[in-house]
């Protein structure tokens, strides 16, 4: 019997092992694809071109794509079209009545909305791939005919984006964690060795600056971990309940609310919103320095006041927007009322709903300010103080938060497996029958 239980436990953890192996294999495939170049481009000349634009919009795009843009590979535009399409569809589902009705239809409605998101991804990927092909062609690094280059580039880049979208969905379903977030994180991690190498090179001449940068990164990591672990505990009290002839006394628990309920979604969405139009402006308006497109693209570059203002505004907006999507105070208040629970000093129903809404809005405000500060501190260091901060605030936040969420999901999976194994024991089955 003991051997049977141990084999059951091994099978449970064997499932976890399979998920981890699948995740690792998917990320390896992603990194292999990040080195497959689009045909018809002089790779050396293109790498030299991006070397001078590392700190601008193209640098951030290159970071999110895991260096694919710099090498102009099949994953050059990355997963950003899918993220942009998700933003558009989610916003539309709050405005358009037909899409709003689909959200309430459960799984069937969710599938239709997902289909619309994929259609939008294809459309945005075509636009971005065409813009990327135009930009590369203007630089004089194309070695094939114009028509052949445009067709092959658009096909390769759109296919690469759709493959990444599929790969992210497969990771979510068959692996562990959110596939899209893990793909973005893998792209960021791939750039860390080059950042470390640049720091070591800088240490030869400015060792004190390197010490300050390292200390700053470690301090930001500590701050992110601290705030991501912060919770606001709302006391919940259960009234006395009668089961048969016995009376169960009331109990008090706490309902935890995270300070940052939106996670890494706001900075990712904000980056996508800013990167998409600014990238198109930079690609299509790069030849004429006096054109309106070129001037606008210059204003939304890293370190510019307009870029910082837009970035901060969009982060705060998506913090509130995503929190409103995932949290419904009215629904939670109704569930508490049905289960005989209440917040001490607050009447069940409408007053509880307003109280929970006020708590969440306050938390969202502080969470939005915290995320905005973390994302903008490196911008301030690189522009105002001229300190080379090789790991951006957005990438640092994504890296730490996704890692924490990944660890939490693994722990939850292990605990659920242990619970299932415990409940399958013969003595627990006999107790449940009683």
C-alpha positions in Angstrom: 0.0 0.0 0.0 2.8 2.4 0.9 4.5 1.6 -2.4 1.3 2.4 -4.2 1.1 5.8 -2.4 4.7 6.6 -3.2 4.2 5.7 -6.9 1.1 8.0 -6.9 3.1 10.8 -5.4 5.8 10.3 -8.0 3.3 10.3 -10.8 2.0 13.7 -9.5 5.4 15.2 -9.5 6.2 13.5 -12.7 3.4 15.6 -14.3 5.1 18.7 -12.8 8.4 17.5 -14.3 6.7 17.1 -17.7 5.3 20.6 -17.6 8.7 22.0 -16.6 10.4 20.1 -19.4 7.8 21.3 -21.9 8.4 24.9 -20.8 12.1 24.6 -21.1 11.8 23.0 -24.6 9.4 25.8 -25.7 11.8 28.5 -24.5 14.7 26.7 -26.3 12.6 26.8 -29.5 12.0 30.5 -29.0 15.7 31.2 -28.6 16.6 29.1 -31.7 14.0 31.1 -33.7 15.5 34.3 -32.5 18.7 33.4 -34.5 17.0 32.4 -37.8 17.5 35.5 -40.1 15.0 36.8 -42.6 16.5 36.2 -46.1 17.8 39.0 -48.3 19.5 41.2 -45.6 23.2 41.9 -45.0 23.3 40.9 -41.3 26.6 42.6 -40.5 25.6 45.9 -41.9 22.2 45.7 -40.1 23.9 44.9 -36.8 26.2 47.9 -37.1 23.1 50.0 -37.8 21.3 48.9 -34.7 24.5 49.4 -32.6 24.0 53.1 -32.8 20.3 53.0 -31.9 20.5 50.7 -28.9 19.2 53.2 -26.4 16.1 54.4 -28.3 12.7 52.9 -29.2 14.5 50.3 -31.3 16.5 49.3 -28.2 13.3 48.6 -26.2 11.8 46.7 -29.1 15.0 44.7 -29.4 14.9 43.9 -25.7 11.3 42.6 -25.9 12.1 40.5 -28.9 15.2 39.0 -27.2 17.7 40.5 -29.7 15.7 39.3 -32.7 15.2 42.8 -34.1 18.9 43.5 -34.0 19.6 40.4 -36.0 16.4 40.8 -38.1 15.2 37.3 -37.5 11.8 35.7 -38.0 10.9 36.9 -34.5 11.9 40.5 -35.1 8.6 42.1 -34.3 8.1 39.6 -31.4 4.8 39.2 -29.5 4.0 42.9 -29.4 1.2 42.7 -32.2 -0.6 40.1 -30.0 -0.3 42.3 -26.9 -1.6 45.3 -28.9 -4.5 43.3 -30.3 -5.4 42.1 -26.8 -5.4 45.7 -25.5 -7.7 46.8 -28.4 -10.1 43.9 -28.0 -10.3 44.3 -24.2 -11.0 48.0 -24.5 -13.6 47.3 -27.2 -15.3 44.7 -25.0 -16.0 47.4 -22.4 -17.4 49.8 -25.0 -19.1 47.8 -27.7 -22.3 46.1 -26.5 -22.0 43.0 -28.6 -18.5 42.2 -27.3 -19.7 43.1 -23.8 -22.4 40.5 -24.2 -19.9 37.9 -25.4 -17.9 38.3 -22.2 -20.9 37.2 -20.2 -21.4 34.0 -22.2 -18.6 32.2 -20.4 -16.3 29.8 -22.3 -18.1 30.1 -25.7 -17.9 33.9 -25.6 -14.2 33.8 -24.5 -13.4 31.6 -27.6 -15.0 34.1 -29.9 -13.1 37.0 -28.3 -9.9 35.0 -28.6 -10.6 34.6 -32.3 -11.1 38.3 -32.7 -7.8 38.9 -30.9 -6.0 36.5 -33.3 -7.5 38.3 -36.3 -6.3 41.6 -34.9 -2.8 40.1 -34.3 -2.5 39.1 -38.0 -3.6 42.6 -39.1 -1.2 44.4 -36.8 1.6 42.0 -37.6 1.2 42.7 -41.3 1.4 46.5 -40.7 4.4 46.2 -38.4 6.2 43.8 -40.7 5.7 46.0 -43.7 7.0 49.0 -41.7 10.0 47.0 -40.6 10.7 45.9 -44.2 10.4 49.6 -45.3 12.9 50.7 -42.6 15.4 48.0 -43.4 15.1 48.7 -47.2 15.7 52.4 -46.6 19.0 51.6 -44.9 20.6 50.1 -48.0 21.3 46.6 -46.4 19.0 44.6 -48.7 20.8 42.3 -51.2 17.7 41.0 -53.1 15.1 42.6 -55.4 12.6 44.9 -53.8 9.4 42.8 -54.4 11.1 39.6 -53.3 12.4 41.2 -50.1 9.0 42.7 -49.2 7.1 39.5 -49.8 9.6 37.3 -47.9 9.9 39.7 -45.0 6.2 40.2 -44.4 5.5 36.4 -44.7 8.4 35.5 -42.3 7.7 38.2 -39.7 3.9 37.5 -39.6 4.5 33.8 -39.4 7.0 34.3 -36.6 4.5 36.4 -34.6 1.7 33.9 -35.1 4.1 31.0 -34.0 5.0 32.9 -30.9 1.3 33.5 -30.1 0.7 29.8 -30.5 3.8 28.9 -28.5 2.6 31.2 -25.6 -0.8 29.5 -25.6 0.8 26.1 -25.5 3.0 27.1 -22.6 0.0 28.3 -20.7 -1.9 25.1 -21.4 0.8 22.4 -21.2 3.5 24.2 -19.1 3.5 26.4 -16.0 2.7 30.1 -15.9 1.6 32.6 -18.4 3.2 31.8 -21.8 3.3 35.3 -23.2 4.9 36.7 -20.0 7.4 33.9 -19.9 8.4 34.5 -23.6 8.9 38.2 -22.9 10.9 37.3 -19.7 13.1 34.9 -21.7 13.9 37.6 -24.2 14.9 40.0 -21.4 17.0 37.3 -19.7 18.9 36.7 -23.0 20.1 40.3 -22.9 21.5 40.1 -19.4 24.9 38.6 -20.3 25.6 41.4 -22.8 24.6 43.9 -20.1 27.0 42.2 -17.6 29.7 42.3 -20.2 29.2 46.1 -20.8 29.3 46.6 -17.0 32.6 44.7 -16.8 34.0 46.8 -19.6 32.9 50.0 -17.9 34.5 48.8 -14.6 37.9 49.1 -16.1 37.6 52.9 -16.2 34.7 53.7 -13.8 34.7 51.1 -11.1 32.7 53.4 -8.6 30.0 53.9 -11.2 29.7 50.2 -11.7 29.4 49.7 -7.9 26.6 52.2 -7.8 24.7 50.6 -10.7 25.0 47.2 -9.1 23.8 48.5 -5.8 20.9 50.3 -7.5 19.8 47.2 -9.3 19.9 45.1 -6.1 18.0 47.9 -4.3 15.3 48.0 -7.0 14.9 44.2 -6.9 14.4 44.4 -3.1 11.8 47.1 -3.5 9.9 45.2 -6.2 9.9 42.0 -4.1 8.8 44.0 -1.0 5.9 45.8 -2.7 4.8 42.7 -4.7 4.5 40.8 -1.4 2.6 43.7 0.3 -1.0 43.0 1.2 -4.0 44.8 2.6 -5.9 42.3 4.9 -9.6 43.0 5.2 -11.2 41.3 8.2 -14.1 39.0 7.4 -16.4 37.5 10.0 -18.7 34.5 9.5 -22.0 34.4 11.4 -23.0 31.4 13.5 -24.4 28.5 11.5 -26.4 25.5 12.4 -25.5 22.0 11.0 -28.2 19.5 12.1 -28.5 19.6 15.8 -25.1 21.3 16.4 -24.4 25.1 16.3 -21.1 26.2 14.6 -19.6 29.3 16.1 -18.7 32.2 14.0 -15.1 32.6 12.8 -12.9 35.5 11.7 -10.6 35.4 8.7 -8.7 38.0 6.6 -9.3 38.6 2.9 -5.9 39.6 1.4 -5.7 42.3 -1.4 -2.4 42.7 -3.2 -1.0 46.2 -3.5 -0.3 45.5 -7.2 -3.3 43.5 -8.4 -2.5 44.1 -12.1 1.0 42.5 -12.0 3.2 43.2 -15.0 0.3 43.8 -17.4 0.4 47.7 -17.1 4.0 48.2 -18.1 3.8 45.6 -20.9 0.6 47.2 -22.2 2.0 50.7 -21.8 5.2 49.8 -23.7 3.2 48.2 -26.4 0.9 51.3 -26.8 3.9 53.6 -27.0 6.2 51.4 -29.1 3.6 50.6 -31.8 2.9 54.2 -33.1 6.4 55.5 -32.3 8.0 52.6 -34.2 5.9 53.2 -37.2 6.7 56.9 -37.1 10.4 56.1 -36.8 10.4 53.7 -39.6 8.3 55.7 -42.1 9.7 59.1 -41.2 13.4 58.3 -40.9 14.6 59.7 -44.2 13.5 63.3 -44.0 14.7 65.0 -40.8 12.3 67.9 -41.3 9.2 65.8 -41.7 6.4 65.8 -39.1 6.7 62.1 -38.7 10.4 62.4 -37.9 9.8 65.2 -35.4 7.1 63.2 -33.6 9.2 60.1 -33.5 12.0 62.2 -31.9 9.7 63.5 -29.2 8.7 59.9 -28.1 12.2 58.7 -27.8 13.6 57.5 -24.5 14.4 60.3 -22.1 12.2 62.9 -23.8 9.5 64.6 -21.6 6.7 63.5 -23.9 7.8 59.9 -23.7 8.0 59.9 -19.9 4.6 61.6 -19.6 2.9 59.2 -22.0 4.6 56.2 -20.3 3.5 57.2 -16.8 0.0 58.1 -17.9 -0.5 54.8 -19.8 0.9 52.7 -16.8 -1.5 54.4 -14.4 -4.4 54.0 -16.8 -3.8 50.3 -17.3 -3.4 49.7 -13.6 -6.9 50.9 -13.0 -8.3 49.3 -16.2 -6.9 45.8 -15.6 -7.8 45.9 -11.9 -11.4 46.8 -12.9 -11.4 43.8 -15.3 -10.2 41.2 -12.8 -12.0 42.5 -9.7 -15.7 43.1 -9.2 -16.6 44.5 -5.7 -20.3 44.0 -6.3 -19.9 40.3 -7.2 -17.6 39.8 -4.2 -20.0 41.5 -1.9 -22.8 39.3 -3.1 -20.7 36.1 -2.6 -19.9 37.2 0.9 -23.6 37.8 1.7 -24.6 34.5 0.3 -22.0 32.6 2.4 -23.1 34.4 5.6 -19.9 36.5 5.8 -19.6 40.2 6.5 -17.0 42.9 7.1 -17.2 44.1 10.8 -18.9 47.4 11.0 -20.1 47.3 7.4 -23.6 46.2 6.3 -23.7 43.3 3.8 -24.6 44.1 0.2 -24.3 47.5 -1.3 -22.3 49.1 1.6 -19.8 46.2 1.5 -19.5 46.6 -2.2 -18.7 50.3 -1.8 -16.2 49.6 1.0 -14.3 47.0 -1.0 -14.3 49.3 -4.1 -12.8 52.1 -2.0 -10.1 49.8 -0.6 -9.2 48.5 -4.0 -9.1 52.0 -5.6 -6.7 53.2 -2.8 -4.5 50.2 -3.3 -4.5 50.6 -7.1 -3.4 54.3 -6.7 -0.4 53.3 -4.5 0.3 50.3 -6.8 0.2 52.5 -9.9 2.6 55.0 -8.3 5.0 52.2 -7.3 5.0 50.6 -10.8 5.5 54.0 -12.5 8.4 54.9 -10.1 10.1 51.6 -10.7 9.8 51.9 -14.5 10.9 55.6 -14.6 13.9 55.5 -12.2 16.3 54.1 -14.8 15.0 56.7 -17.3 15.9 59.4 -14.8 19.4 57.9 -14.2 20.2 57.6 -17.9 19.0 61.0 -18.9 19.4 63.4 -16.0 22.5 61.9 -14.4 24.0 60.3 -17.5 24.4 57.0 -15.7 24.4 53.9 -18.0 21.6 51.7 -16.5 21.6 48.6 -18.8 18.6 46.9 -17.3 15.5 49.1 -17.8 12.9 49.6 -15.1 10.2 47.9 -17.2 12.4 44.9 -17.9 13.5 44.6 -14.3 9.9 44.7 -13.0 8.8 42.1 -15.5 11.7 39.9 -14.7 11.2 40.0 -10.9 7.4 39.8 -10.9 7.2 36.9 -13.5 9.8 35.0 -11.5 7.9 35.4 -8.3 4.6 34.4 -10.0 6.3 31.4 -11.5 7.6 30.3 -8.1 4.2 30.8 -6.6 2.5 28.7 -9.3 5.0 25.8 -8.8 4.4 25.9 -5.0 0.6 25.9 -5.6 0.9 23.0 -8.0 3.0 21.0 -5.6 0.6 21.7 -2.7 -2.4 20.7 -4.8 -0.7 17.5 -5.8 0.1 16.7 -2.2 -3.5 17.5 -1.2 -4.9 15.2 -3.9 -2.5 12.4 -2.8 -3.6 12.9 0.8 -7.3 12.7 0.0 -6.8 9.6 -2.0 -5.5 7.7 1.0 -7.9 4.9 2.3 -8.2 6.4 5.8 -9.3 9.8 4.4 -11.8 8.1 2.0 -13.4 6.4 5.0 -13.6 9.6 6.9 -15.3 11.4 4.0 -17.9 8.6 3.8 -18.8 9.2 7.4 
